């Protein structure tokens, strides 16, 4: 099972509504994944700084004066935004690697980083997760989301989607990979490490590794078809947009819609029901083993 949603807004005037529109889409996918839910939001990009999203099971204690503590260690200015069990820590360019190392050494769980990306995910029904993080009030240019029905790993925050293994890149996945342990070992030999047992994180790491090797996003998504065994629909987010690819037999359901205002993806058409102008949208099922992506 599992449900995927994605929304890319072509017009700046719609950016304040991104969270509200994504929330309705995410909640519609609840019966495909009631175990946990998560979203990646792209917006609020700032030059010369990087946003690091972290999570804690004890946020009140973990986030108390975290910015002051981290700034002292880095010798650089740090800002902090706390959102329920998550916090977005903003640090100067060049300080990200050391900041992540320190944050994890203090027991915080790394969710993702980038100039514009913030990731929020937790165990629970999608409606409850969205409410906890105030998703409806978030703005941005685009975002992807996921509702999970766990099959291959435990129901935990770290097992929830999206997964991020490179700045401003993340992945959500519907399906199952059969060679993820083998691929995990191959990636580890290249120095690409994963933080969970989830097969989707391996997919995210594979894509970011290919891009680091010089592949374009489109080429990296095409390579998943040959190198990742199993059945899957991948939706990957980047700073500039999002991409979609399905396995060669298109085992998992997927549908897309496009208007002059947006491009939307969902596991089922009903997630589009409340989108403005959906009645005149171009609607289609993405082809098997075919890469689609939209960028600003």
N, C-alpha and C positions, 0 to 999 in steps of 0.2 A: 504494500500500500504506500503510504506517505503522499503528501500533497505539496505541490510547488506552485508558487505564484511569483510573477515578476512584472514590473511596471517601469517603463522608460518614458518620461515626459518630454515631448518635443518643444513645448512652449513654456517659457519662464513664468508666465502668469499662473500656471497650474502648480508650480513647485510647492507653495504652501499647503496644497491639498494632498500631497503624496502620501503622508502617513494615514490620513483618513481613508483614502481609496485602497491602499494596501491592506489596512485592517479589515475592511469588509471582505476583500478577496481571501485573506488568510483565514478568517473565521468560517467562511464557506467551506473550506477544506478540512474542517474539524473531524468529520467522520472518516477521513483518509489518514488521520494521524492525531489521535488524542493524547499521546504520551508526553510530547514536548513540542515547543515551537520556537522559531527564531527568525530574525530579520536582519538584513544588512541595509543600511541607509547611506546614500551618497549625497553629501551636501556640506555646505559650510567650509569649503576648502580655504586654507590659509597658507600663504607662501612662507617658507622658511620655518615651518613647524610641522610636527607629526603628531597625530592623535593615536593613542594606545588605549584600546578598550580591555579592561580586566574585570574579573568577577570574583566574588567572595561569598561563602556561605554565612559569614558573620560580618556583613558590610559595615555596621555601625562602628565596630572596633577597628576593622581593617582599614577603613577609609578616613578615620579620624586623623587630621593633620598629615595625611599622606603626601600632599603637595609640598608641605614644608620639609618633611623628612627626605623626600626624593630630591628636592632642590638643593638641600645641603650636601647630599652625596654627589650630585652631578656638578655642583657649582654653577648652576644655570637656572633661569626662571622656569617654573612649572605651574600650570593651571590645572584645576580639578573640577570635573562635573560629575556628581553622583546621581545615578538613576537606579533606584531600588538596589538590587544586588550587584549592579555594574557601576563602573566608574570609567570616565573618559579622561585620561591623563594626557595633557598636551606638553610636549617638550620641543626644544629647538632641534633643527636639522643637525645630524651628526651625533645626537645623544640617544637615539632610539635603541640601539643594541644594548648599551649599558643600562638604560632605563628598564628594558624588558628583563634583563638578567637580574637586576635588583628586585623588581616587582615580583618575579617568580620566586626568588630566594626568600621573600617575605610571606610566601604562601598564597599569593594571588594567582588566579588562573587567567592565562592570556587568551583573549578572544580574537584579536586582530589589530591591525594598525594601518595607518595610511594618512594621506593628506586630507581625504574627504570621507573615508569609510568609518562607520561606527557599527558594531555588531552587538545585538542583544538577543540572548536566548536563555530559556529556562524550561524546567520540567513543569508540566501542567497543560490544561486546555488552552488552545490558542486565544480564546477570548480573554481568559484570565492573564495570560502572559502579555498580551497586547495592552491590557489595562494597567498592569504593574509598571510597564515601561513608558506609559503615556504615548504609545505609538501614534494615536490619532493626531496628536499635536505636532508631530515631527514633519519637517519640510525637507525638500531635496529635489534633485533632478531625476533620480531613479533608485530603485531598490528591489531586492529579491527576498522571498520568504519561504518558509518550510514548516509543514506540520508532520510530525514523525510518528510512525507506528514501528517500534523497535523490533528488529528481527535478528540481527547478527551481533548486537552488543547491548549492554545494560541501558536502562532508562536513567540517564544522568545529564547534568548540564553539559559536561564535556562531550557527551555523545550526541547532543542536539546539533542541528544544522543552523546557520551556515558554518563552514570551515574555512579558515584563512591560513595560508602558509607563505604569503608574500604580501608586501604593502599594497593596499587598495585592491587586492584580488580575493575573491571568495567563491565558494561553490556550494550548491544544494543539489540533491540527488534523489531520484526515485528509482529504486531497483536494488540490485545486489551484485557485487563484484566477486568473482570466484578466485582471482589470482592476486588479491590485494596483499596477502602476506608475502608472497614472492616479490611483488613490486615494492613493498615496504622495505624489504632487505636490499633491493637494488638501489633504492633512493638513499637509504642509510649509508651505503658505501660511497655515495656522492656527497655525503654530508648533509643530506636533506632529512631532517628528523620530524616525526609526528608526535603529537601529544596524547592521542586517544587510541582506542582499539577500533574505532569506526572505519569501515572501508571507504566512506566518502572522503575522509581526510586524506587518504592515500590518493584518491582521484584529484583532490585539490593540489596536493604536493606534486603529483606527476605533471599537471598542467603548468604550475608555476616553475617547475624545474625545466620544462621544455622552453618556456619563455626566457628563462635565465640563460639557456643555451643558445638563444638567438632566434627562436621560432616566433612567428607572430601569434596572436591569439587564435586566429583562424587555423593556422597550421597546428598549433598545440591541440585544439579541439579535434581536428581531423586525425591526429595521431592517437587519440584515445580509442578510436574505432579499431585500430590494429593492435594496440598494446594492452588494452584493458579488457579482460574477458568477463563475460556475464551479460546482464541486461540492465540498461540504464537510460534514464533521461538526465542529462546534466544541464543546469543553468548556472553560468558563471558570471559574476559581477566584476567589473573593473572600474577604474576612476572615470572612464569615458562612456561606459555603457554596459550592455550585457549580451551574452552569447548563449546559444542553445545547440545541443547536439543529442541525437538519439542513437541507440545501438542499431546494427544493421537489420534487425527484424522488428524494431520499434515495439518492443514488448510492453512498455508502459505507456499509459495514455498521455496525450499532450494536445493542446490547442493554442492557437495564437490569434490575436486580433490587432488590427492596425487602423488608425484614423489619422487625420491631419494633426491631432493633438498628442497621440501616444501610441506606443506599442505595448501590448500586454501578453503575458504568457500565463497559462494555468494548466493544471492536470485535467480539469474539467471545465466545460463551457460555463457552467452555472456561476463560476467565480467572476465572470464578466458582467453578470446581470445588472449590477448597479453602476457600471461605468458610464460616464456621459457619452452619448452618441454611439453607443454600442449597436444600436439598431441599424446604423448605416456603415458599420465597420466592415473592412475586409477580414473575413474569418477563414482560417485554414488549419489543417493538421500538418505540422512539420514533417517532412519526408524522412525516412530512415537514413542513417549514415550521411546526413547532410548538415552542414554547419550554417547557422544563421547568427548574425550579430548586428547590433545597432550601436552607433557611437555618436557622441555630440560633435 
